Amino acid sequence: MDVQEIIKNQVTANPVVLYMKGSPKFPQCGFSGLAIQILQASGATNLVTVDVLQDPAIREGIKTYANWPTIPQLYINGEFVGGADIMRDLYQQGELQKMLAETAA
């Protein structure tokens, strides 16, 4: 299976997927840490994280998959949502919480 297929399987098999640097307990960059804080504050319960630092192919492949150059990247119900800045904006508008609530139903 190639990297794009692996990524597609990850984002479609799990309701909420965050590609990040590090882990939720030990984020390895400020933006990944911010993304985790936002998701926790939004009540994300079924979150799957992928540490791109563990797999260089995933780290590069995810940028191609979404045509988005930076990490973290959030996917909800198989759809690309955005990075930390977009997540923060959606959270402040109350939209991210609604999107996540739909995955828990």
VOTI-99004 format. One record per atom (N, C-alpha, C, O): residue number from 1; residue in three letters; y negated, x, z. Coordinates in steps of 0.05 Angstrom, whole numbers, plus 5000, padded with zeros to 4 digits. Each point is the difference from the previous one (the first is absolute). Layout:
N
+-----+---------+------+------+------+
: num : residuo :    v :    u :    w :
+-----+---------+------+------+------+
: NUM :     ALA :    Y :    X :    Z :
...
+-----+---------+------+------+------+
# end
This chain:
105
+-----+---------+------+------+------+
: num : residuo :    v :    u :    w :
+-----+---------+------+------+------+
:   1 :     MET : 5024 : 5017 : 5000 :
:   1 :     MET : 4976 : 4983 : 5000 :
:   1 :     MET : 4975 : 5018 : 5000 :
:   1 :     MET : 4999 : 5019 : 5015 :
:   2 :     ASP : 4982 : 4975 : 4968 :
:   2 :     ASP : 4976 : 5016 : 4999 :
:   2 :     ASP : 4980 : 4991 : 5022 :
:   2 :     ASP : 5004 : 4979 : 5013 :
:   3 :     VAL : 4975 : 5037 : 4991 :
:   3 :     VAL : 4981 : 4995 : 5022 :
:   3 :     VAL : 4987 : 4973 : 4998 :
:   3 :     VAL : 4996 : 4986 : 5020 :
:   4 :     GLN : 4996 : 5006 : 4956 :
:   4 :     GLN : 4987 : 4975 : 4996 :
:   4 :     GLN : 5019 : 4976 : 5008 :
:   4 :     GLN : 4990 : 4981 : 5011 :
:   5 :     GLU : 5035 : 5022 : 4983 :
:   5 :     GLU : 5019 : 4979 : 5007 :
:   5 :     GLU : 5003 : 4999 : 5031 :
:   5 :     GLU : 5002 : 4978 : 5012 :
:   6 :     ILE : 4999 : 5045 : 5000 :
:   6 :     ILE : 5003 : 5002 : 5030 :
:   6 :     ILE : 4976 : 4986 : 5013 :
:   6 :     ILE : 5003 : 4984 : 5018 :
:   7 :     ILE : 4973 : 5022 : 4972 :
:   7 :     ILE : 4975 : 4988 : 5011 :
:   7 :     ILE : 5001 : 4970 : 4995 :
:   7 :     ILE : 4993 : 4985 : 5019 :
:   8 :     LYS : 5014 : 5007 : 4957 :
:   8 :     LYS : 5001 : 4971 : 4995 :
:   8 :     LYS : 5019 : 4986 : 5019 :
:   8 :     LYS : 4994 : 4978 : 5010 :
:   9 :     ASN : 5029 : 5034 : 4994 :
:   9 :     ASN : 5019 : 4988 : 5019 :
:   9 :     ASN : 4989 : 4999 : 5028 :
:   9 :     ASN : 5004 : 4980 : 5014 :
:  10 :     GLN : 4982 : 5041 : 4995 :
:  10 :     GLN : 4988 : 5000 : 5027 :
:  10 :     GLN : 4980 : 4978 : 5003 :
:  10 :     GLN : 5000 : 4985 : 5020 :
:  11 :     VAL : 4982 : 5012 : 4960 :
:  11 :     VAL : 4978 : 4980 : 5004 :
:  11 :     VAL : 5010 : 4971 : 4995 :
:  11 :     VAL : 4987 : 4982 : 5010 :
:  12 :     THR : 5035 : 5015 : 4976 :
:  12 :     THR : 5009 : 4972 : 4995 :
:  12 :     THR : 5021 : 4992 : 5021 :
:  12 :     THR : 5003 : 4976 : 5005 :
:  13 :     ALA : 5010 : 5043 : 5008 :
:  13 :     ALA : 5021 : 4993 : 5020 :
:  13 :     ALA : 4988 : 4995 : 5027 :
:  13 :     ALA : 5014 : 4989 : 5018 :
:  14 :     ASN : 4962 : 5019 : 4987 :
:  14 :     ASN : 4987 : 4998 : 5026 :
:  14 :     ASN : 4974 : 4985 : 4998 :
:  14 :     ASN : 4984 : 5005 : 4981 :
:  15 :     PRO : 5010 : 4976 : 5037 :
:  15 :     PRO : 4975 : 4985 : 4998 :
:  15 :     PRO : 4975 : 5016 : 5002 :
:  15 :     PRO : 4980 : 4994 : 4987 :
:  16 :     VAL : 5020 : 5026 : 5031 :
:  16 :     VAL : 4976 : 5016 : 5004 :
:  16 :     VAL : 5008 : 5030 : 5000 :
:  16 :     VAL : 5016 : 5008 : 5016 :
:  17 :     VAL : 4973 : 5007 : 4965 :
:  17 :     VAL : 5006 : 5029 : 4998 :
:  17 :     VAL : 4974 : 5015 : 4999 :
:  17 :     VAL : 4982 : 4994 : 4985 :
:  18 :     LEU : 5017 : 5027 : 5032 :
:  18 :     LEU : 4977 : 5018 : 5000 :
:  18 :     LEU : 5010 : 5028 : 4994 :
:  18 :     LEU : 5016 : 5011 : 5014 :
:  19 :     TYR : 4974 : 5000 : 4964 :
:  19 :     TYR : 5005 : 5028 : 4993 :
:  19 :     TYR : 4978 : 5015 : 5014 :
:  19 :     TYR : 4976 : 4996 : 4995 :
:  20 :     MET : 5032 : 5023 : 5022 :
:  20 :     MET : 4980 : 5014 : 5016 :
:  20 :     MET : 5008 : 5030 : 5004 :
:  20 :     MET : 5023 : 5008 : 4993 :
:  21 :     LYS : 4959 : 5007 : 5017 :
:  21 :     LYS : 5006 : 5028 : 5008 :
:  21 :     LYS : 5007 : 5000 : 5029 :
:  21 :     LYS : 4983 : 4994 : 5017 :
:  22 :     GLY : 5042 : 5013 : 4990 :
:  22 :     GLY : 5009 : 5000 : 5027 :
:  22 :     GLY : 5014 : 4974 : 5007 :
:  22 :     GLY : 5009 : 4986 : 4983 :
:  23 :     SER : 4992 : 5008 : 5043 :
:  23 :     SER : 5013 : 4977 : 5010 :
:  23 :     SER : 4980 : 4983 : 5016 :
:  23 :     SER : 4979 : 5010 : 5007 :
:  24 :     PRO : 5028 : 4965 : 4999 :
:  24 :     PRO : 4982 : 4984 : 5016 :
:  24 :     PRO : 4992 : 5013 : 5027 :
:  24 :     PRO : 4978 : 4997 : 5009 :
:  25 :     LYS : 5041 : 5016 : 5004 :
:  25 :     LYS : 4995 : 5013 : 5025 :
:  25 :     LYS : 4984 : 5026 : 4997 :
:  25 :     LYS : 4985 : 5008 : 5017 :
:  26 :     PHE : 5020 : 5006 : 4960 :
:  26 :     PHE : 4986 : 5025 : 4995 :
:  26 :     PHE : 4990 : 5002 : 4971 :
:  26 :     PHE : 5010 : 5014 : 4983 :
:  27 :     PRO : 4968 : 4970 : 5012 :
:  27 :     PRO : 4988 : 5002 : 4973 :
:  27 :     PRO : 4989 : 5028 : 4995 :
:  27 :     PRO : 4990 : 5013 : 5018 :
:  28 :     GLN : 5013 : 4996 : 4957 :
:  28 :     GLN : 4992 : 5027 : 4993 :
:  28 :     GLN : 4973 : 5002 : 4986 :
:  28 :     GLN : 4992 : 5021 : 4990 :
:  29 :     CYS : 4994 : 4956 : 5008 :
:  29 :     CYS : 4973 : 5001 : 4989 :
:  29 :     CYS : 4985 : 4976 : 5012 :
:  29 :     CYS : 5012 : 4980 : 5008 :
:  30 :     GLY : 4962 : 5022 : 4992 :
:  30 :     GLY : 4983 : 4979 : 5012 :
:  30 :     GLY : 5003 : 4973 : 4987 :
:  30 :     GLY : 5000 : 4979 : 5013 :
:  31 :     PHE : 5002 : 5021 : 4961 :
:  31 :     PHE : 5002 : 4975 : 4985 :
:  31 :     PHE : 5027 : 4986 : 5006 :
:  31 :     PHE : 5001 : 4975 : 5003 :
:  32 :     SER : 5021 : 5040 : 4999 :
:  32 :     SER : 5026 : 4989 : 5008 :
:  32 :     SER : 4998 : 4988 : 5028 :
:  32 :     SER : 5011 : 4979 : 5005 :
:  33 :     GLY : 4976 : 5036 : 5013 :
:  33 :     GLY : 4997 : 4990 : 5028 :
:  33 :     GLY : 4984 : 4974 : 5000 :
:  33 :     GLY : 5007 : 4982 : 5015 :
:  34 :     LEU : 4972 : 5017 : 4970 :
:  34 :     LEU : 4983 : 4976 : 4998 :
:  34 :     LEU : 5017 : 4977 : 4989 :
:  34 :     LEU : 4998 : 4977 : 5011 :
:  35 :     ALA : 5018 : 5028 : 4969 :
:  35 :     ALA : 5016 : 4979 : 4988 :
:  35 :     ALA : 5019 : 4988 : 5020 :
:  35 :     ALA : 5004 : 4976 : 5002 :
:  36 :     ILE : 5009 : 5041 : 5014 :
:  36 :     ILE : 5019 : 4991 : 5020 :
:  36 :     ILE : 4985 : 4983 : 5021 :
:  36 :     ILE : 5010 : 4979 : 5009 :
:  37 :     GLN : 4967 : 5031 : 5000 :
:  37 :     GLN : 4984 : 4985 : 5020 :
:  37 :     GLN : 4993 : 4972 : 4990 :
:  37 :     GLN : 5001 : 4981 : 5015 :
:  38 :     ILE : 4991 : 5018 : 4960 :
:  38 :     ILE : 4992 : 4974 : 4988 :
:  38 :     ILE : 5024 : 4981 : 4999 :
:  38 :     ILE : 4998 : 4977 : 5007 :
:  39 :     LEU : 5025 : 5034 : 4984 :
:  39 :     LEU : 5024 : 4983 : 4999 :
:  39 :     LEU : 5009 : 4991 : 5027 :
:  39 :     LEU : 5008 : 4977 : 5003 :
:  40 :     GLN : 4990 : 5040 : 5017 :
:  40 :     GLN : 5008 : 4992 : 5027 :
:  40 :     GLN : 4981 : 4979 : 5010 :
:  40 :     GLN : 5008 : 4980 : 5013 :
:  41 :     ALA : 4966 : 5023 : 4983 :
:  41 :     ALA : 4980 : 4981 : 5009 :
:  41 :     ALA : 5003 : 4973 : 4985 :
:  41 :     ALA : 4992 : 4979 : 5010 :
:  42 :     SER : 5019 : 5022 : 4966 :
:  42 :     SER : 5004 : 4976 : 4984 :
:  42 :     SER : 5026 : 4986 : 5007 :
:  42 :     SER : 5006 : 4978 : 4990 :
:  43 :     GLY : 5010 : 5034 : 5028 :
:  43 :     GLY : 5025 : 4987 : 5008 :
:  43 :     GLY : 5023 : 5004 : 4981 :
:  43 :     GLY : 5019 : 4983 : 5000 :
:  44 :     ALA : 4981 : 5038 : 4984 :
:  44 :     ALA : 5022 : 5005 : 4982 :
:  44 :     ALA : 5026 : 5004 : 5016 :
:  44 :     ALA : 5001 : 5018 : 5017 :
:  45 :     THR : 5019 : 4966 : 4977 :
:  45 :     THR : 5025 : 5002 : 5015 :
:  45 :     THR : 5023 : 5012 : 4984 :
:  45 :     THR : 5018 : 5013 : 5011 :
:  46 :     ASN : 4982 : 4983 : 4963 :
:  46 :     ASN : 5022 : 5008 : 4983 :
:  46 :     ASN : 4992 : 5024 : 4982 :
:  46 :     ASN : 5006 : 5000 : 4976 :
:  47 :     LEU : 4980 : 5019 : 5036 :
:  47 :     LEU : 4989 : 5023 : 4986 :
:  47 :     LEU : 5021 : 5021 : 4996 :
:  47 :     LEU : 5014 : 5008 : 5018 :
:  48 :     VAL : 4988 : 5002 : 4957 :
:  48 :     VAL : 5017 : 5023 : 4993 :
:  48 :     VAL : 4980 : 5022 : 4991 :
:  48 :     VAL : 4983 : 4995 : 4983 :
:  49 :     THR : 5020 : 5028 : 5028 :
:  49 :     THR : 4983 : 5023 : 4992 :
:  49 :     THR : 5017 : 5021 : 4985 :
:  49 :     THR : 5023 : 5004 : 5006 :
:  50 :     VAL : 4964 : 5009 : 4975 :
:  50 :     VAL : 5013 : 5021 : 4985 :
:  50 :     VAL : 4982 : 5025 : 5003 :
:  50 :     VAL : 4977 : 4999 : 4992 :
:  51 :     ASP : 5033 : 5022 : 5020 :
:  51 :     ASP : 4986 : 5025 : 5003 :
:  51 :     ASP : 5001 : 5016 : 4975 :
:  51 :     ASP : 5021 : 5012 : 4994 :
:  52 :     VAL : 4957 : 4988 : 4991 :
:  52 :     VAL : 5001 : 5014 : 4974 :
:  52 :     VAL : 5002 : 5031 : 5003 :
:  52 :     VAL : 5006 : 5014 : 4981 :
:  53 :     LEU : 4988 : 4996 : 5043 :
:  53 :     LEU : 5002 : 5029 : 5004 :
:  53 :     LEU : 5029 : 5009 : 5001 :
:  53 :     LEU : 5006 : 5023 : 4996 :
:  54 :     GLN : 5013 : 4958 : 5008 :
:  54 :     GLN : 5028 : 5006 : 5000 :
:  54 :     GLN : 5013 : 5003 : 4973 :
:  54 :     GLN : 5021 : 5011 : 4996 :
:  55 :     ASP : 4965 : 4978 : 4983 :
:  55 :     ASP : 5011 : 5000 : 4973 :
:  55 :     ASP : 4978 : 5003 : 4980 :
:  55 :     ASP : 4986 : 4981 : 4993 :
:  56 :     PRO : 5011 : 5043 : 4996 :
:  56 :     PRO : 4979 : 5005 : 4980 :
:  56 :     PRO : 5002 : 4982 : 4975 :
:  56 :     PRO : 4979 : 4994 : 4989 :
:  57 :     ALA : 5045 : 4998 : 5004 :
:  57 :     ALA : 5003 : 4983 : 4976 :
:  57 :     ALA : 4988 : 4972 : 5006 :
:  57 :     ALA : 4986 : 4989 : 4983 :
:  58 :     ILE : 5018 : 5001 : 5041 :
:  58 :     ILE : 4988 : 4974 : 5008 :
:  58 :     ILE : 4970 : 5003 : 5002 :
:  58 :     ILE : 4985 : 4983 : 4992 :
:  59 :     ARG : 5006 : 5040 : 5020 :
:  59 :     ARG : 4972 : 5004 : 5003 :
:  59 :     ARG : 4985 : 4999 : 4974 :
:  59 :     ARG : 4978 : 4988 : 4999 :
:  60 :     GLU : 5032 : 5024 : 4980 :
:  60 :     GLU : 4988 : 4999 : 4974 :
:  60 :     GLU : 5006 : 4974 : 4985 :
:  60 :     GLU : 4982 : 4989 : 4987 :
:  61 :     GLY : 5042 : 5001 : 5017 :
:  61 :     GLY : 5009 : 4976 : 4985 :
:  61 :     GLY : 4985 : 4975 : 5009 :
:  61 :     GLY : 4995 : 4983 : 4983 :
:  62 :     ILE : 4997 : 5015 : 5042 :
:  62 :     ILE : 4986 : 4976 : 5010 :
:  62 :     ILE : 4972 : 4999 : 4987 :
:  62 :     ILE : 4990 : 4978 : 4996 :
:  63 :     LYS : 4998 : 5045 : 4999 :
:  63 :     LYS : 4974 : 5000 : 4987 :
:  63 :     LYS : 5002 : 4988 : 4972 :
:  63 :     LYS : 4982 : 4986 : 4991 :
:  64 :     THR : 5039 : 5021 : 4995 :
:  64 :     THR : 5005 : 4989 : 4973 :
:  64 :     THR : 5007 : 4971 : 5001 :
:  64 :     THR : 4991 : 4984 : 4984 :
:  65 :     TYR : 5026 : 5008 : 5035 :
:  65 :     TYR : 5010 : 4973 : 5002 :
:  65 :     TYR : 4977 : 4980 : 5001 :
:  65 :     TYR : 5000 : 4980 : 4986 :
:  66 :     ALA : 4980 : 5025 : 5031 :
:  66 :     ALA : 4978 : 4981 : 5003 :
:  66 :     ALA : 4976 : 5008 : 4984 :
:  66 :     ALA : 4980 : 4986 : 5000 :
:  67 :     ASN : 5021 : 5037 : 4986 :
:  67 :     ASN : 4977 : 5011 : 4987 :
:  67 :     ASN : 4976 : 5002 : 5019 :
:  67 :     ASN : 4978 : 4992 : 4995 :
:  68 :     TRP : 5029 : 5019 : 5029 :
:  68 :     TRP : 4981 : 5003 : 5022 :
:  68 :     TRP : 5003 : 5028 : 5010 :
:  68 :     TRP : 5022 : 5008 : 5008 :
:  69 :     PRO : 4957 : 5008 : 4993 :
:  69 :     PRO : 5003 : 5029 : 5004 :
:  69 :     PRO : 5003 : 5009 : 5029 :
:  69 :     PRO : 5007 : 5023 : 5005 :
:  70 :     THR : 4989 : 4959 : 5014 :
:  70 :     THR : 5000 : 5009 : 5028 :
:  70 :     THR : 5022 : 4986 : 5017 :
:  70 :     THR : 5011 : 4979 : 4992 :
:  71 :     ILE : 4994 : 5033 : 5031 :
:  71 :     ILE : 5019 : 4990 : 5019 :
:  71 :     ILE : 4985 : 4998 : 5026 :
:  71 :     ILE : 4985 : 5019 : 5006 :
:  72 :     PRO : 5018 : 4960 : 5010 :
:  72 :     PRO : 5021 : 4980 : 5000 :
:  72 :     PRO : 4996 : 4978 : 4979 :
:  72 :     PRO : 4979 : 4996 : 4988 :
:  73 :     GLN : 5044 : 4990 : 5007 :
:  73 :     GLN : 5000 : 4978 : 4982 :
:  73 :     GLN : 5017 : 4977 : 5014 :
:  73 :     GLN : 5022 : 5005 : 5010 :
:  74 :     LEU : 4966 : 4971 : 4990 :
:  74 :     LEU : 5013 : 4977 : 5012 :
:  74 :     LEU : 5010 : 4981 : 4979 :
:  74 :     LEU : 4986 : 4993 : 4981 :
:  75 :     TYR : 5039 : 4998 : 5023 :
:  75 :     TYR : 5012 : 4979 : 4983 :
:  75 :     TYR : 5008 : 4977 : 5017 :
:  75 :     TYR : 5013 : 5004 : 5021 :
:  76 :     ILE : 4980 : 4972 : 4971 :
:  76 :     ILE : 5009 : 4975 : 5014 :
:  76 :     ILE : 5013 : 4982 : 4979 :
:  76 :     ILE : 4989 : 4994 : 4979 :
:  77 :     ASN : 5036 : 4999 : 5027 :
:  77 :     ASN : 5016 : 4983 : 4982 :
:  77 :     ASN : 5001 : 5012 : 4972 :
:  77 :     ASN : 4998 : 4986 : 4980 :
:  78 :     GLY : 5005 : 5040 : 5019 :
:  78 :     GLY : 5004 : 5014 : 4974 :
:  78 :     GLY : 4974 : 5005 : 4985 :
:  78 :     GLY : 5001 : 5013 : 4979 :
:  79 :     GLU : 4976 : 4978 : 5031 :
:  79 :     GLU : 4975 : 5004 : 4987 :
:  79 :     GLU : 4983 : 5022 : 5013 :
:  79 :     GLU : 4999 : 5001 : 5025 :
:  80 :     PHE : 4989 : 5015 : 4959 :
:  80 :     PHE : 4983 : 5021 : 5010 :
:  80 :     PHE : 4974 : 4988 : 5011 :
:  80 :     PHE : 4987 : 4984 : 4987 :
:  81 :     VAL : 5007 : 5022 : 5038 :
:  81 :     VAL : 4976 : 4990 : 5013 :
:  81 :     VAL : 4977 : 5020 : 4998 :
:  81 :     VAL : 4978 : 4993 : 4992 :
:  82 :     GLY : 5027 : 5032 : 5015 :
:  82 :     GLY : 4980 : 5021 : 4999 :
:  82 :     GLY : 5004 : 5021 : 5021 :
:  82 :     GLY : 5021 : 5001 : 5013 :
:  83 :     GLY : 4958 : 5015 : 4991 :
:  83 :     GLY : 5001 : 5022 : 5019 :
:  83 :     GLY : 4985 : 4992 : 5025 :
:  83 :     GLY : 4995 : 4976 : 5005 :
:  84 :     ALA : 4999 : 5044 : 5012 :
:  84 :     ALA : 4989 : 4995 : 5026 :
:  84 :     ALA : 4973 : 4985 : 4999 :
:  84 :     ALA : 4995 : 4982 : 5016 :
:  85 :     ASP : 4987 : 5025 : 4965 :
:  85 :     ASP : 4974 : 4987 : 4998 :
:  85 :     ASP : 5003 : 4970 : 4993 :
:  85 :     ASP : 4987 : 4983 : 5011 :
:  86 :     ILE : 5030 : 5012 : 4970 :
:  86 :     ILE : 5005 : 4972 : 4992 :
:  86 :     ILE : 5013 : 4984 : 5023 :
:  86 :     ILE : 4993 : 4977 : 5005 :
:  87 :     MET : 5026 : 5036 : 5008 :
:  87 :     MET : 5012 : 4987 : 5023 :
:  87 :     MET : 4980 : 4993 : 5022 :
:  87 :     MET : 5000 : 4979 : 5011 :
:  88 :     ARG : 4981 : 5040 : 4994 :
:  88 :     ARG : 4980 : 4995 : 5020 :
:  88 :     ARG : 4982 : 4977 : 4992 :
:  88 :     ARG : 4994 : 4983 : 5017 :
:  89 :     ASP : 4998 : 5016 : 4958 :
:  89 :     ASP : 4983 : 4978 : 4990 :
:  89 :     ASP : 5015 : 4973 : 5003 :
:  89 :     ASP : 4988 : 4980 : 5009 :
:  90 :     LEU : 5037 : 5019 : 4982 :
:  90 :     LEU : 5016 : 4976 : 5002 :
:  90 :     LEU : 5004 : 4991 : 5029 :
:  90 :     LEU : 4999 : 4976 : 5007 :
:  91 :     TYR : 5005 : 5044 : 5011 :
:  91 :     TYR : 5003 : 4994 : 5028 :
:  91 :     TYR : 4974 : 4987 : 5011 :
:  91 :     TYR : 5001 : 4980 : 5015 :
:  92 :     GLN : 4976 : 5032 : 4979 :
:  92 :     GLN : 4975 : 4990 : 5010 :
:  92 :     GLN : 4994 : 4972 : 4990 :
:  92 :     GLN : 4986 : 4985 : 5013 :
:  93 :     GLN : 5024 : 5009 : 4963 :
:  93 :     GLN : 4996 : 4973 : 4989 :
:  93 :     GLN : 5021 : 4980 : 5010 :
:  93 :     GLN : 4998 : 4976 : 4995 :
:  94 :     GLY : 5022 : 5034 : 5019 :
:  94 :     GLY : 5021 : 4982 : 5010 :
:  94 :     GLY : 5022 : 4995 : 4979 :
:  94 :     GLY : 5019 : 4985 : 5005 :
:  95 :     GLU : 4979 : 5027 : 4972 :
:  95 :     GLU : 5019 : 4995 : 4978 :
:  95 :     GLU : 5026 : 5015 : 5004 :
:  95 :     GLU : 5022 : 4989 : 4994 :
:  96 :     LEU : 4977 : 5035 : 5017 :
:  96 :     LEU : 5025 : 5015 : 5004 :
:  96 :     LEU : 5018 : 4986 : 5020 :
:  96 :     LEU : 5025 : 4999 : 4996 :
:  97 :     GLN : 4964 : 4990 : 5025 :
:  97 :     GLN : 5015 : 4986 : 5020 :
:  97 :     GLN : 5014 : 4976 : 4986 :
:  97 :     GLN : 5024 : 4995 : 5007 :
:  98 :     LYS : 4963 : 4991 : 4976 :
:  98 :     LYS : 5012 : 4977 : 4986 :
:  98 :     LYS : 5023 : 5009 : 4982 :
:  98 :     LYS : 5021 : 4988 : 4999 :
:  99 :     MET : 4975 : 5034 : 4986 :
:  99 :     MET : 5020 : 5011 : 4982 :
:  99 :     MET : 5025 : 5008 : 5016 :
:  99 :     MET : 5023 : 4995 : 4992 :
: 100 :     LEU : 4973 : 5017 : 5031 :
: 100 :     LEU : 5022 : 5009 : 5017 :
: 100 :     LEU : 5014 : 4976 : 5013 :
: 100 :     LEU : 5025 : 5001 : 5003 :
: 101 :     ALA : 4960 : 4979 : 5005 :
: 101 :     ALA : 5012 : 4976 : 5012 :
: 101 :     ALA : 5019 : 4987 : 4981 :
: 101 :     ALA : 5020 : 4988 : 5009 :
: 102 :     GLU : 4974 : 5012 : 4965 :
: 102 :     GLU : 5017 : 4988 : 4980 :
: 102 :     GLU : 5027 : 5014 : 4998 :
: 102 :     GLU : 5020 : 4988 : 4993 :
: 103 :     THR : 4981 : 5038 : 5013 :
: 103 :     THR : 5025 : 5015 : 4998 :
: 103 :     THR : 5018 : 4994 : 5024 :
: 103 :     THR : 5024 : 5003 : 4999 :
: 104 :     ALA : 4964 : 4989 : 5023 :
: 104 :     ALA : 5015 : 4995 : 5025 :
: 104 :     ALA : 5012 : 4971 : 5000 :
: 104 :     ALA : 5018 : 4995 : 5016 :
: 105 :     ALA : 4972 : 4988 : 4967 :
: 105 :     ALA : 5008 : 4972 : 5000 :
: 105 :     ALA : 5029 : 4997 : 4989 :
: 105 :     ALA : 5010 : 4978 : 4998 :
+-----+---------+------+------+------+
# end
